[in-house]
């Protein structure tokens, strides 16, 4: 499972604390609050440490995106043969985490910021969200589906297509609706993930 241990492999506990403060500032104060001086003050560290760990402001934003994406857990089998019940559990955990992260204030703030910057200064943050956020989540989830296929639990010809189906079943249009201001029903995330996996199973489970 990609959990706190996986996060720590990328960022030290001190760096994680700094990134949490940076994300908090983004949610509370918007883009203008995400400055090296403001983050250093909020996290009680020096600007020199920020530059050493993350480079310039773009590097800091990329680290914020990667850290946020790492909160979506996926199972890494390392050759372990999966059975159907185990794979279902891992996919349900992935689905619930994905809904939690996408619906959180941090992800919504990052996406709104990226959308707002497209016409002003190019698509740099948008590319970060795709490459450091979405792509990292997608890669780990597709690997889990491939483990299911190698274990004889799933049947599909195109892993990318199977993953897009799973993602669509989990997320639907909820992320867009939340970006537009609709409140998320967090009490339903577990059931939504379970229902999405059940529907995915009807399409791709080995008979």
N, C-alpha and C positions, 0 to 999 in steps of 0.2 A: 504494500500500500504506500502511495506517495503521500506522506503525512508530514508532521513536524520534522521528522528526521530528514526527509527530502529537502524541506525548506532550509534546514540548517546546513545542508551540503552546499547550498548556493550562497547563503548569507549567514554571517555569524550572529549570535544573539544580540550583540550590540548594534549591528547593522540592521537587524530586524526591528529593533526598538526605534531606530532612526527612521526607517521606512514607514513604520506605523504612525509616527508623528507627522511625517510628510503627507501621508494619505489623510490624516485627520485635518491638517491645515487645508488641504485641497477641498475637502467636503465642507468645512466650516467657512472658509474665506475665499474660495474660488482660486482661479489661476494666479492672481496677483499675490496671493499669500505663499505661493510655492517659490520661495527664494532661498538661496543658500544661507543668507543671514537669518531669515525667519526660522528655517528648519534647524539651524545650528542652535539658535536660542531656545526653541521648543524642546529639542532633544538633548540640551546641555552638552553639546560637543562643539568642537572648533570647525570653522569653515575649511581649514586645512585637512581635517579628517574626511570631510565630505568629498573634497576634490580627490583625495587619495583613494577613497573607496569607490566612488562613482564617476569621477571625471567631471565634465561640465554639467550644465543644467539638463541637457538632453540625456546625458548618461544617467542622471538621477531619475528623470522621468521614465527611462527605459527600465531601470531597476524597480521603480514603483510598480510598473505594469507587470514585470516578471514575478515580483513578489506576490502581487494580488492573484495572478494566474496560478501560482503554486498552491493556492488554497483549495483548488479543485483536486480531490484525491483520485488516483487511479491505482489499480493493483498491477504490480510488475511480477510476473510469474517466475522469471529466471529458469525456465525449463520445466516448471511444475505443471503437471497435467490437470486441467480444470474439469470439473464435472458441471452439469447444467445448473444445479442449485447454487453452487459457489459462484459461477459466472454471473448468474442473475443478481446475487447479492452485491457483487462488485459493481455491476452496471447500475443498480439502484442507488448505491452510494455515490457513484459518479454523477448520476442525474440529479440527486438531491443537492449535492455540493454545487453543481453547475447552476441550478436555480438560485441557490442562496447567494452565490458570488455575483451572478449577473444582476440580481435584484437588489444588491446592497448599495448603500449610498456611495461607496467608493467607486464601484464600477460604473454606476450611472454618471457620477461626476466626471470620471475619465472620458467616457464616451461623449458626453455633452461637450466637454472641452475640446476633444478631437474634432467633433462636428463643427464647432464654432470657429476653429482655426483653419479649416480647409481653404476658405477663400482669402484668408488674411495672410498667412505665411506658409502656404503649401500644405502638404499632407503628411508632414513628418510624424506627428503624434499618432495619426491614423495608422501609418505604417508600423509604428511601434506596437500599437494595440494588436494589429494583425500578426506581426512577426514574433513579438515577445509574449503576447498574451494568448490570443486565439490559436495561433499555430502550435504553441507548446501544449495547450490543452488537447487540441485535435490529435497531435502526434501520439501522445500517451494513450488516449482513448482508442485510437485506431490500432495501436499495438495490443491493447487488451482484446479487441475483437479478433485480431489475427491469432492471439493465443487461443481464443475460443474455437477458431476454425482448425488450428493445428491439433487441438484436443478432440476434434470430431463432434463438437457441440453445435457449431454454427456451420451453415453452408451459404457461401456467396462467392461470386466471381470477381467482384470489384469492391475492395475494402473501403475505398473513398466513398463510393456510392452508399454502401451499407452504413458507414458512419454518418453521412449526411441525413439518411433516413432516421437514424437514432437521434441525432441532434434535433431534427425537426419535430420528432414526436415528443421530445422532452421540453423544448423551449417554445415551439410554435411561434406565435406573434407576441408573446408576453413581454419580451425585452423591448420591442418597439413601443408597445403600449405604456410600459413603465417610463421609457425615455420621454414620452409625451405627458407624463404626470400621473398615470393611473397607479394607485397603490397596489402593492403585491399582497397576495393572500398567502402569507408564509405558513399558515397552518395546513395548507394543502400541498406543500412541496413534496413531502414524503409520498403521499398518495399519487401525485402527478408523476413522480419518478417511477413508482411501481407500475402504474398504468401504462406509461410509455414503454417500459421494458416488456410488459406482457404483450403489447401490440407488436413490438419489434420481434419478439419470440415467435409470434404467429407467422411472420414473414421469413425469418432466417434460421429458425431452429432446425437441426438435423432431425429427420423423421426416423 
